[in-house]
Amino acid sequence: MSRKHSLFPRLALLGAALIWGSSFIVVKDTVDVLPPNLLLALRFTIAAVLLCAVFFPRLRKLNRSCFFRGAVIGLLLFCAYSSQTLGITGTTPGKNAFLTAIYCVLVPFLFWAVDKNRPEPCHFLAAFLCITGIGLVSLTGQFTIEWGDALTLLGGFFYAAHIVAVAKLGKEHDPVLLTIVQFSWAAVFSWAATLLFEPFPASWTAGSIAGVLYLAVFATAIALLFQNIGQAHTPPAAASILLSLEAVFGVLFSVLFYGEQLSVRLIVGFVLIFLAVILSETRLSLPRLKRASTGESPASPAFSDRDAHETHNI
């Protein structure tokens, strides 16, 4: 692969991480006007309709198995997004970004519970670094945790569970079709939560409408496209590092546009969480980045898996 062609996939991954990182402040601003689950309902509905329009011919492959497995995966996706979005109303975008990233560290341990496949030693070290970082970021002087941070951590757990569910239930299904189905189910669950628990806003602002469209089109469809292009032609460890920059961009945008103040304690906590994510994702494989030519799959889950973080992320 030429230098030009090898650079483009990395720029695509960087673009995806940049979009997902910016989405944290967009969500923070939008939930000031729209209830969290209504925001998710609109976002998932628009994203599902958009993907249906783009990949309409694939809908003919939809079967009972994909429909019901997609329901399970979609429920976990909804739980992850809902917890994270509710959490951001009680914390800062930067903390929301880094605390959500713990899903990367949790995934090997959830696979251990499901498959009895013991994590590698580096995963235990990553867990220790991550727990230490979470303590520095979240614990107050009285060793309590703010409710927004607690919900964000719960969202991270559900993101990890979603990735495991996709790996176990989605093996025999078209990942594009499975993504459409889980987005559709997540929209259904979001609308149900909205109707049951949230008041419908009396008025809408231009900013809230723009926020919904940005999240649905850019942070879902376009960033998802960037991620798939990038991961198809980038070594696993390099792809993991570039996608992990989402949390860094989340903090950067939060400082620049939200005015988040970073103390030394927060910075150290963020660094430890980021190191834990990198360690868990790359498994110390950084010296072997040239394995791209072997055709090995990226360390970070692709397409439908990544939708849990898109969601990064938010």
LUMGUDREN-320324 format. One record per residue: residue number from 1; residue in one letter; chain; x, y negated, z negated of N, C-alpha, C in turn. Coordinates in steps of 0.2 Angstrom, whole numbers, plus 2048, in hexadecimal, padded with zeros to 3 digits. Layout:
// residues N
 num residuo cadena  nx  ny  nz cax cay caz  cx  cy  cz
 NUM       A      A   X   Y   Z   X   Y   Z   X   Y   Z
...
END
This chain:
// residues 314
 num residuo cadena  nx  ny  nz cax cay caz  cx  cy  cz
   1       M      A 804 806 800 800 800 800 804 7FA 800
   2       S      A 803 7F5 804 807 7EF 805 806 7EB 7FE
   3       R      A 80B 7E6 7FE 80A 7E2 7F8 804 7DE 7F7
   4       K      A 802 7DB 7FD 7FC 7D7 7FE 7F6 7DC 7FC
   5       H      A 7F5 7E2 7FE 7F0 7E6 7FD 7F0 7E9 7F6
   6       S      A 7F6 7E9 7F3 7F6 7EB 7EC 7F5 7E6 7E7
   7       L      A 7F5 7E0 7E9 7F4 7DA 7E5 7EC 7D9 7E5
   8       F      A 7E9 7DA 7EA 7E2 7D8 7EA 7DE 7DC 7E5
   9       P      A 7DF 7E3 7E4 7DB 7E6 7DF 7DC 7E4 7D8
  10       R      A 7E2 7E2 7D7 7E4 7DF 7D0 7E0 7D8 7CF
  11       L      A 7E0 7D4 7D4 7DD 7CE 7D4 7D5 7CF 7D3
  12       A      A 7D2 7D4 7D6 7CB 7D6 7D5 7CA 7D8 7CE
  13       L      A 7CE 7DC 7CB 7CD 7DE 7C4 7CE 7D8 7BF
  14       L      A 7D3 7D3 7C1 7D4 7CD 7BD 7CD 7C9 7BE
  15       G      A 7CB 7C9 7C4 7C5 7C5 7C5 7BF 7C8 7C1
  16       A      A 7BE 7CE 7C0 7B9 7D1 7BC 7BA 7D0 7B5
  17       A      A 7C0 7D0 7B3 7C1 7CF 7AC 7C0 7C7 7AA
  18       L      A 7C1 7C3 7AF 7C0 7BC 7AE 7B8 7BA 7AE
  19       I      A 7B5 7BD 7B2 7AD 7BC 7B2 7AA 7BF 7AC
  20       W      A 7AC 7C5 7AA 7AA 7C8 7A3 7AC 7C4 79D
  21       G      A 7B2 7C1 79D 7B4 7BD 798 7B0 7B7 797
  22       S      A 7AE 7B4 79D 7AA 7AE 79D 7A3 7AF 79B
  23       S      A 7A1 7B5 79C 79A 7B6 79A 798 7B6 793
  24       F      A 79D 7B6 78F 79C 7B6 787 799 7AF 786
  25       I      A 79C 7AA 788 799 7A3 787 793 7A1 78A
  26       V      A 792 7A5 790 78C 7A4 794 786 7A7 790
  27       V      A 787 7AD 78D 782 7B0 789 781 7AC 783
  28       K      A 786 7A9 77F 785 7A5 779 781 79F 77B
  29       D      A 782 79C 780 77E 796 782 777 798 784
  30       T      A 776 79D 787 76F 79F 78A 76B 7A2 784
  31       V      A 76E 7A5 77F 769 7A8 77A 767 7A2 775
  32       D      A 76A 79C 776 767 796 772 760 794 775
  33       V      A 75F 797 77B 758 795 77E 754 79B 77F
  34       L      A 757 7A0 781 753 7A7 782 754 7AC 77D
  35       P      A 74F 7AF 77A 751 7B5 776 755 7BA 779
  36       P      A 75A 7BD 775 75F 7C2 777 75C 7C7 77C
  37       N      A 756 7CB 77A 754 7D0 77E 750 7CE 784
  38       L      A 74D 7C8 784 74B 7C5 78A 750 7C4 78F
  39       L      A 756 7C1 78D 75B 7C0 791 75E 7C7 794
  40       L      A 75E 7CC 790 760 7D3 793 75B 7D5 798
  41       A      A 755 7D4 796 74F 7D7 79B 750 7D4 7A1
  42       L      A 751 7CD 7A2 752 7CA 7A8 758 7CC 7AB
  43       R      A 75D 7CC 7A8 764 7CE 7AB 764 7D5 7AE
  44       F      A 761 7DA 7AA 761 7E1 7AD 75C 7E1 7B2
  45       T      A 756 7DE 7B2 752 7DE 7B7 754 7DB 7BE
  46       I      A 757 7D6 7BE 75A 7D2 7C4 760 7D7 7C6
  47       A      A 764 7D9 7C2 76A 7DE 7C4 767 7E4 7C7
  48       A      A 762 7E7 7C4 760 7ED 7C7 75C 7EC 7CE
  49       V      A 759 7E7 7CF 756 7E5 7D5 75B 7E3 7DA
  50       L      A 760 7E0 7D8 766 7DE 7DD 769 7E4 7DF
  51       L      A 76B 7E9 7DB 76E 7EF 7DD 76A 7F3 7E1
  52       C      A 763 7F4 7E0 75E 7F7 7E4 75E 7F5 7EB
  53       A      A 75F 7EE 7EC 75F 7EB 7F2 765 7ED 7F6
  54       V      A 76B 7ED 7F3 771 7EE 7F6 772 7F5 7F8
  55       F      A 770 7FA 7F3 771 801 7F4 76A 804 7F5
  56       F      A 766 801 7F9 75F 804 7F9 75F 80B 7FC
  57       P      A 763 80D 801 763 814 804 765 819 7FF
  58       R      A 768 817 7FA 76A 81D 7F5 764 81E 7F0
  59       L      A 75F 81A 7F0 75A 81C 7EC 756 822 7EE
  60       R      A 757 824 7F4 754 82B 7F6 757 831 7F2
  61       K      A 75D 830 7EF 760 835 7EC 75E 836 7E5
  62       L      A 759 831 7E2 757 832 7DC 753 838 7DA
  63       N      A 755 83B 7D5 752 842 7D3 750 841 7CB
  64       R      A 74C 846 7C9 74A 847 7C2 750 846 7BD
  65       S      A 755 84A 7BF 75B 84A 7BA 75E 843 7B9
  66       C      A 75F 840 7BF 762 839 7BF 75E 834 7BB
  67       F      A 757 835 7BC 752 831 7B9 752 831 7B1
  68       F      A 752 837 7AF 752 838 7A8 759 837 7A4
  69       R      A 75E 83A 7A8 765 838 7A5 766 831 7A5
  70       G      A 764 82D 7AA 765 826 7AA 761 823 7A5
  71       A      A 75C 826 7A2 758 823 79D 75C 823 796
  72       V      A 75F 829 795 763 829 78F 769 824 78F
  73       I      A 76C 824 795 772 820 796 770 818 795
  74       G      A 76A 817 799 767 810 798 765 80E 791
  75       L      A 763 813 78D 761 811 786 767 80F 782
  76       L      A 76D 813 783 773 811 780 776 80A 783
  77       L      A 775 809 789 777 803 78C 773 7FD 789
  78       F      A 76D 7FE 788 768 7F9 785 76A 7F8 77E
  79       C      A 76C 7FD 77A 76E 7FC 773 774 7F8 773
  80       A      A 779 7FA 777 77F 7F6 777 77E 7EF 778
  81       Y      A 77B 7ED 77E 77A 7E6 780 776 7E3 77B
  82       S      A 771 7E6 778 76C 7E2 773 770 7E1 76D
  83       S      A 774 7E6 76A 778 7E4 764 77D 7DF 765
  84       Q      A 780 7DF 76B 785 7DA 76C 782 7D3 76D
  85       T      A 77D 7D3 771 77A 7CC 772 777 7C9 76C
  86       L      A 773 7CE 768 771 7CB 762 777 7C9 75D
  87       G      A 77C 7CD 75E 782 7CB 759 785 7C4 75B
  88       I      A 785 7C3 762 788 7BC 763 785 7B6 761
  89       T      A 77E 7B7 75F 77B 7B2 75C 77D 7B0 755
  90       G      A 781 7B5 752 783 7B4 74B 78B 7B4 74B
  91       T      A 78E 7B3 750 796 7B3 750 798 7AE 756
  92       T      A 79E 7AE 757 7A1 7AA 75C 7A2 7AE 763
  93       P      A 7A2 7AB 769 7A4 7AF 76F 7AA 7B3 76E
  94       G      A 7AF 7B0 76C 7B6 7B3 76B 7B6 7B9 767
  95       K      A 7B3 7B9 761 7B2 7BF 75D 7AE 7C4 760
  96       N      A 7A9 7C2 763 7A4 7C7 766 7A8 7CB 76C
  97       A      A 7AC 7C7 76F 7B0 7CA 775 7B5 7D0 772
  98       F      A 7B9 7CE 76D 7BE 7D2 76A 7BB 7D8 766
  99       L      A 7B6 7D7 762 7B2 7DC 75E 7AF 7E1 763
 100       T      A 7AC 7DF 768 7A9 7E3 76D 7AE 7E8 770
 101       A      A 7B4 7E6 771 7B9 7EA 774 7BB 7F0 770
 102       I      A 7B9 7F1 76A 7BB 7F7 766 7B8 7FD 76A
 103       Y      A 7B3 7FC 76E 7B1 802 772 7B6 806 775
 104       C      A 7BC 803 777 7C1 806 77B 7C5 80B 776
 105       V      A 7C5 809 76F 7C8 80D 76A 7C4 813 768
 106       L      A 7BD 811 768 7B8 816 765 7B7 81C 76A
 107       V      A 7B8 81B 771 7B6 820 776 7BA 827 774
 108       P      A 7C0 827 773 7C4 82D 772 7C1 831 76C
 109       F      A 7BF 82E 767 7BC 831 761 7B5 833 762
 110       L      A 7B1 830 766 7AB 832 768 7AB 839 76C
 111       F      A 7B0 839 771 7B1 83F 775 7B3 844 770
 112       W      A 7B7 843 76B 7B9 848 766 7B3 84B 763
 113       A      A 7AE 847 761 7A8 84A 75E 7A4 84E 763
 114       V      A 7A4 84C 769 7A0 850 76E 7A4 856 771
 115       D      A 7AA 855 772 7AE 85A 776 7B3 85E 772
 116       K      A 7B4 85C 76B 7B9 85F 767 7C0 85E 76A
 117       N      A 7C1 859 76E 7C7 858 771 7CB 852 76D
 118       R      A 7CF 854 769 7D3 850 764 7D6 84A 767
 119       P      A 7D5 844 765 7D9 83E 768 7E0 83F 767
 120       E      A 7E4 83C 76C 7EB 83C 76B 7EE 837 765
 121       P      A 7F4 838 763 7F6 834 75D 7F6 82D 75F
 122       C      A 7F7 82A 765 7F6 823 766 7EF 821 765
 123       H      A 7EA 825 766 7E3 823 764 7E2 821 75D
 124       F      A 7E5 825 759 7E5 824 752 7E9 81E 750
 125       L      A 7EE 81C 753 7F2 816 752 7EE 810 754
 126       A      A 7EA 811 75A 7E6 80C 75C 7E0 80A 758
 127       A      A 7DD 810 755 7D8 80F 750 7DA 80B 74A
 128       F      A 7E0 80D 747 7E3 809 742 7E4 802 743
 129       L      A 7E7 800 749 7E8 7F9 74B 7E1 7F6 74C
 130       C      A 7DC 7F9 74F 7D6 7F6 750 7D2 7F5 749
 131       I      A 7D2 7F9 745 7CF 7F8 73E 7D2 7F2 73B
 132       T      A 7D9 7F2 73B 7DC 7EC 738 7DA 7E6 73B
 133       G      A 7DA 7E6 741 7D8 7E0 745 7D1 7DE 743
 134       I      A 7CC 7E2 743 7C5 7E1 742 7C5 7DE 73B
 135       G      A 7C9 7E1 736 7C8 7DE 72F 7CB 7D7 72F
 136       L      A 7D0 7D5 733 7D2 7CE 733 7CD 7C9 736
 137       V      A 7CA 7CC 73C 7C5 7C8 73F 7BE 7C7 73C
 138       S      A 7BC 7CC 738 7B5 7CC 736 7B4 7CB 72F
 139       L      A 7B9 7CE 72A 7B8 7CE 723 7B8 7C7 720
 140       T      A 7B4 7C5 71C 7B4 7BF 719 7B9 7C0 712
 141       G      A 7B9 7BA 70F 7BE 7BA 709 7BB 7BF 704
 142       Q      A 7B4 7C0 704 7B1 7C5 6FF 7B0 7CC 702
 143       F      A 7B4 7CD 707 7B4 7D4 70A 7AD 7D6 70D
 144       T      A 7A9 7D1 70F 7A3 7D3 712 7A4 7D1 71A
 145       I      A 79F 7D3 71E 79F 7D2 725 799 7CE 727
 146       E      A 79A 7C9 72B 794 7C5 72E 790 7C9 732
 147       W      A 789 7C8 732 784 7CC 735 786 7CC 73D
 148       G      A 788 7C7 740 789 7C6 747 78F 7CB 749
 149       D      A 794 7CB 744 79A 7CF 746 798 7D7 745
 150       A      A 794 7D8 740 791 7DF 73F 78D 7E2 745
 151       L      A 789 7DE 748 785 7E0 74E 78A 7E0 754
 152       T      A 78F 7DC 754 793 7DD 75A 797 7E3 75A
 153       L      A 799 7E5 754 79D 7EC 753 798 7F1 754
 154       L      A 792 7F1 752 78D 7F6 754 78C 7F6 75C
 155       G      A 78C 7F1 75F 78C 7F1 766 792 7F4 769
 156       G      A 798 7F3 766 79E 7F7 769 79D 7FE 768
 157       F      A 79A 801 763 799 808 762 794 80A 767
 158       F      A 78F 807 769 78A 809 76E 78D 809 775
 159       Y      A 792 804 776 795 804 77D 79A 80A 77D
 160       A      A 79D 80C 778 7A1 812 778 79C 819 779
 161       A      A 797 819 776 792 81E 776 78F 81E 77E
 162       H      A 78E 819 781 78C 818 788 791 81B 78C
 163       I      A 797 81A 78B 79D 81C 790 79D 824 78F
 164       V      A 79C 827 789 79C 82E 788 796 831 78B
 165       A      A 791 82E 78B 78A 830 78E 78B 831 795
 166       V      A 78E 82B 798 78F 82B 7A0 793 831 7A2
 167       A      A 799 832 79E 79E 837 7A0 79A 83E 79F
 168       K      A 796 83F 79A 793 846 799 78D 847 79E
 169       L      A 789 842 79F 783 843 7A2 783 840 7A9
 170       G      A 788 83D 7AB 788 83A 7B2 78C 83D 7B7
 171       K      A 78F 843 7B5 794 846 7B9 792 848 7C0
 172       E      A 78C 84A 7C1 789 84D 7C7 785 848 7CB
 173       H      A 785 842 7C9 781 83D 7CC 785 837 7CF
 174       D      A 782 834 7D4 785 82E 7D8 785 829 7D3
 175       P      A 78B 826 7D2 78C 821 7CD 788 81B 7CE
 176       V      A 788 819 7D4 784 813 7D6 77C 814 7D4
 177       L      A 77A 81A 7D6 773 81B 7D5 772 81C 7CD
 178       L      A 776 81F 7CA 776 81F 7C2 776 818 7BF
 179       T      A 77A 814 7C2 77A 80D 7BF 774 809 7C0
 180       I      A 771 80A 7C6 76A 807 7C8 765 80A 7C3
 181       V      A 765 810 7C2 760 813 7BD 761 811 7B6
 182       Q      A 767 811 7B4 768 80F 7AD 767 807 7AC
 183       F      A 768 803 7B1 766 7FC 7B0 75F 7FB 7B0
 184       S      A 75B 7FF 7B4 754 7FF 7B4 751 801 7AD
 185       W      A 754 806 7AA 751 808 7A4 753 803 79F
 186       A      A 759 800 79F 75B 7FB 79A 756 7F5 79B
 187       A      A 754 7F3 7A1 74F 7EE 7A2 749 7F0 79E
 188       V      A 747 7F6 79F 740 7F8 79C 741 7F7 794
 189       F      A 746 7FA 791 747 7FA 78A 748 7F2 788
 190       S      A 74B 7EE 78C 74C 7E7 78A 745 7E3 78A
 191       W      A 741 7E5 78F 73A 7E2 78F 736 7E4 78A
 192       A      A 737 7EB 788 733 7ED 782 735 7EA 77C
 193       A      A 73B 7E9 77A 73E 7E5 774 73C 7DE 774
 194       T      A 73B 7DB 77A 739 7D4 77B 732 7D3 779
 195       L      A 72E 7D8 77C 727 7D7 77A 725 7D9 773
 196       L      A 729 7DD 770 727 7E0 769 72A 7DB 764
 197       F      A 730 7D8 765 734 7D4 760 735 7CD 761
 198       E      A 734 7CB 767 737 7C4 768 731 7BF 76B
 199       P      A 731 7B9 769 72C 7B4 76C 72F 7B2 773
 200       F      A 72A 7B1 777 72C 7AF 77E 72D 7A8 77E
 201       P      A 733 7A5 781 734 79E 780 72F 79A 783
 202       A      A 72E 794 780 729 78F 782 72B 78C 789
 203       S      A 732 78B 789 734 787 78F 73B 78A 791
 204       W      A 73D 789 797 743 78B 79A 747 785 79C
 205       T      A 74E 786 79B 752 780 79D 756 783 7A4
 206       A      A 758 77E 7A7 75C 77F 7AD 762 783 7AB
 207       G      A 765 782 7A6 76B 785 7A3 76A 78D 7A2
 208       S      A 764 78E 79F 763 795 79D 761 799 7A3
 209       I      A 75E 796 7A8 75D 79A 7AE 763 79B 7B2
 210       A      A 768 796 7B2 76E 797 7B5 772 79C 7B2
 211       G      A 772 79D 7AB 775 7A2 7A7 773 7A9 7A9
 212       V      A 76C 7AA 7A9 769 7B0 7AB 76C 7B2 7B2
 213       L      A 76C 7AE 7B7 76E 7AF 7BD 775 7B1 7BE
 214       Y      A 779 7AD 7BA 781 7AE 7BA 782 7B5 7B7
 215       L      A 77F 7B7 7B1 780 7BE 7AE 77D 7C3 7B3
 216       A      A 778 7C2 7B6 775 7C8 7BA 779 7C9 7C1
 217       V      A 77B 7C3 7C4 77E 7C4 7CB 786 7C4 7CA
 218       F      A 789 7C0 7C6 790 7BF 7C6 793 7C5 7C1
 219       A      A 790 7C4 7BB 793 7C9 7B5 791 7D0 7B6
 220       T      A 78C 7D1 7BB 78A 7D8 7BC 78C 7DA 7C3
 221       A      A 789 7D8 7C8 78A 7DA 7CF 791 7D9 7D1
 222       I      A 793 7D2 7D1 799 7D1 7D4 79F 7D3 7D0
 223       A      A 79F 7D3 7CA 7A4 7D5 7C6 7A5 7DD 7C6
 224       L      A 79F 7E0 7C7 79F 7E7 7C8 7A2 7E9 7CE
 225       L      A 7A1 7E5 7D4 7A4 7E7 7DA 7AC 7E6 7D9
 226       F      A 7AE 7E0 7D6 7B5 7DF 7D5 7B8 7E5 7D2
 227       Q      A 7B5 7E7 7CC 7B8 7ED 7C8 7B9 7F3 7CC
 228       N      A 7B4 7F5 7D0 7B4 7FB 7D4 7BA 7FA 7DA
 229       I      A 7BA 7F4 7DD 7C0 7F3 7E2 7C6 7F4 7DF
 230       G      A 7C7 7F1 7D9 7CD 7F1 7D5 7D0 7F7 7D3
 231       Q      A 7CB 7FB 7CF 7CD 801 7CC 7CE 807 7D2
 232       A      A 7CB 806 7D8 7CD 80B 7DD 7D4 80B 7DF
 233       H      A 7D7 805 7DE 7DE 804 7E1 7E3 802 7DC
 234       T      A 7E2 803 7D6 7E6 801 7D1 7E8 806 7CC
 235       P      A 7EE 807 7CA 7F0 80C 7C5 7EC 80C 7BF
 236       P      A 7EA 811 7BB 7E6 811 7B5 7E8 80C 7B0
 237       A      A 7EF 80D 7AE 7F1 808 7A8 7F0 801 7AA
 238       A      A 7F2 7FF 7B0 7F2 7F8 7B3 7EB 7F6 7B3
 239       A      A 7E6 7FA 7B5 7DF 7F8 7B5 7DC 7F7 7AE
 240       S      A 7DE 7FB 7AA 7DC 7FB 7A3 7DE 7F4 7A0
 241       I      A 7E4 7F2 7A1 7E7 7EC 79E 7E3 7E6 7A1
 242       L      A 7E2 7E6 7A8 7DF 7E0 7AB 7D8 7E0 7A9
 243       L      A 7D4 7E5 7A8 7CD 7E5 7A6 7CD 7E3 79E
 244       S      A 7D2 7E5 79A 7D2 7E3 793 7D3 7DC 792
 245       L      A 7D5 7D8 797 7D6 7D1 797 7CF 7CD 796
 246       E      A 7CA 7D1 797 7C3 7CE 796 7C2 7CB 78F
 247       A      A 7C5 7CE 78A 7C4 7CC 783 7C9 7C6 782
 248       V      A 7CF 7C6 785 7D3 7C0 785 7D0 7BA 788
 249       F      A 7CD 7BB 78E 7C9 7B6 792 7C3 7B3 78E
 250       G      A 7C0 7B8 78A 7BA 7B6 786 7BC 7B1 781
 251       V      A 7C2 7B2 77D 7C4 7AE 778 7C7 7A7 77C
 252       L      A 7CA 7A7 781 7CC 7A1 785 7C7 79D 786
 253       F      A 7C1 7A0 789 7BB 79C 78B 7B8 799 785
 254       S      A 7B8 79D 780 7B5 79B 77A 7B8 795 776
 255       V      A 7BF 795 777 7C3 78F 774 7C2 789 778
 256       L      A 7C2 78A 77F 7C2 784 784 7BB 781 784
 257       F      A 7B6 785 784 7AF 783 785 7AA 783 780
 258       Y      A 7AC 787 77B 7A7 788 775 7AA 785 76F
 259       G      A 7B1 783 76F 7B4 780 769 7B6 784 764
 260       E      A 7B6 78B 765 7B8 790 760 7BF 78E 75D
 261       Q      A 7BF 78E 756 7C6 78D 753 7C9 793 751
 262       L      A 7D0 794 753 7D3 79A 752 7D8 799 74C
 263       S      A 7D7 79D 747 7DC 79D 741 7E1 7A2 742
 264       V      A 7E7 7A2 73F 7EC 7A7 73F 7E9 7AE 73E
 265       R      A 7E5 7AE 739 7E2 7B5 738 7DE 7B7 73D
 266       L      A 7DA 7B3 741 7D6 7B5 747 7DB 7B7 74C
 267       I      A 7E0 7B3 74D 7E4 7B5 753 7E8 7BC 752
 268       V      A 7EA 7BD 74C 7ED 7C3 74A 7E8 7C9 74B
 269       G      A 7E2 7C8 749 7DD 7CD 74A 7DC 7CF 751
 270       F      A 7DB 7C9 755 7DA 7CA 75C 7E0 7CE 75F
 271       V      A 7E6 7CC 75E 7EC 7D0 760 7EC 7D7 75F
 272       L      A 7EA 7D9 758 7EA 7E0 756 7E5 7E4 75A
 273       I      A 7DF 7E1 75B 7D9 7E4 75F 7DB 7E5 766
 274       F      A 7DE 7E0 769 7E0 7E0 770 7E6 7E6 771
 275       L      A 7EB 7E6 76C 7F0 7EB 76C 7ED 7F2 76C
 276       A      A 7E8 7F3 767 7E4 7F9 766 7E1 7FB 76D
 277       V      A 7DD 7F6 770 7DA 7F8 776 7DF 7FA 77C
 278       I      A 7E4 7F7 77D 7EA 7F8 781 7EC 7FF 780
 279       L      A 7EE 801 77A 7F1 807 778 7EC 80D 779
 280       S      A 7E6 80C 777 7E1 811 779 7DF 812 780
 281       E      A 7DF 80D 784 7DE 80D 78B 7E4 810 78F
 282       T      A 7EA 80E 78D 7F0 810 792 7F3 817 78F
 283       R      A 7F2 818 788 7F5 81E 785 7FD 81E 787
 284       L      A 800 818 786 807 817 787 809 819 78D
 285       S      A 805 818 793 807 81A 799 80A 815 79E
 286       L      A 80B 80F 79A 80E 809 79E 814 80A 7A3
 287       P      A 819 80E 7A1 81E 80F 7A5 81D 813 7AB
 288       R      A 817 816 7AC 815 81B 7B1 810 818 7B5
 289       L      A 810 811 7B6 80B 80E 7BA 80B 810 7C2
 290       K      A 810 813 7C4 811 815 7CB 80C 81B 7CD
 291       R      A 809 81E 7C8 805 824 7C9 7FF 822 7CD
 292       A      A 7FE 81C 7CF 7F8 81A 7D3 7F8 81E 7DA
 293       S      A 7FE 820 7DC 7FD 824 7E3 7FB 82B 7E2
 294       T      A 7FA 82D 7DC 7F8 834 7DB 7F1 835 7DB
 295       G      A 7ED 82F 7DB 7E6 82F 7DC 7E2 830 7D5
 296       E      A 7E6 830 7CF 7E3 831 7C9 7DE 82B 7C8
 297       S      A 7D8 82D 7C4 7D3 829 7C3 7D5 823 7BE
 298       P      A 7D3 81D 7BE 7D4 818 7B9 7D3 81A 7B2
 299       A      A 7D7 818 7AD 7D5 819 7A6 7CF 816 7A4
 300       S      A 7CD 810 7A6 7C7 80E 7A4 7C1 811 7A9
 301       P      A 7BC 813 7A6 7B6 816 7A9 7B4 811 7AF
 302       A      A 7B3 814 7B5 7B1 810 7BB 7A9 80F 7BB
 303       F      A 7A8 80B 7C0 7A1 809 7C2 79C 809 7BC
 304       S      A 798 80F 7BC 793 80F 7B7 795 80F 7B0
 305       D      A 79B 812 7AE 79E 811 7A8 79F 80A 7A6
 306       R      A 7A2 807 7AA 7A4 800 7A8 79E 7FB 7A7
 307       D      A 799 7FD 7AA 793 7F9 7A9 791 7F8 7A1
 308       A      A 793 7FD 79D 792 7FC 796 796 7F6 794
 309       H      A 79C 7F4 796 7A0 7EF 794 7A0 7E8 798
 310       E      A 79C 7E9 79D 79C 7E4 7A2 79A 7DD 79F
 311       T      A 79B 7E4 79F 797 7E2 79C 799 7E0 79A
 312       H      A 7A3 7E4 79E 7A3 7E2 79A 7A0 7E0 795
 313       N      A 7A1 7E1 795 79E 7DD 794 799 7DA 792
 314       I      A 79A 7D4 78F 793 7D3 78E 78F 7D2 795
END
